[in-house]
Amino acid sequence: MKNEVKKCLERVNLIFPKSFINLRGELILEPKNNVYFRLEDVNTELDFKCKVIAWLSRHSCKGVSNYWQKRFLKGINEFLCTDFSKEDMRKIYTTLGNDANRKLCVKFIESNYDLSLLEIE
């Protein structure tokens, strides 16, 4: 595992202290709600950020209790060094959630999270 990915894992572990990697190579971020993503194709910090957006955005705006939505939103913002609102995360989830558009996700990250890239025409 590359050093930059290890640093991402260290940061995530500070934000989500119960996180761990299971035997199937899944990063379990929050065991109680079974929130995780696979690490098999994560080779860079950019890959890691794409996974965070793709697989955690939903939990910051729906699917779990308000308590957990706030915790996930705070964790995502802390990890990405952003200040997204719940409404921003709804837009992000709708456009990029579940890894629906990896190319756009990369472009979004490289643009320093320009939400106008996610406007649906």
Secondary structure, DSSP 8 states (H G I E B T S, - for coil): --HHHHHHHHHHHHHSTT-EE-TTSEEEEEGGGTEEEE-TT--SHHHHHHHHHHHHTGGGTSSS-HHHHHHHHHHHHHHHT----HHHHHHHHHHHGGGS-HHHHHHHHHTTS-GGGG---
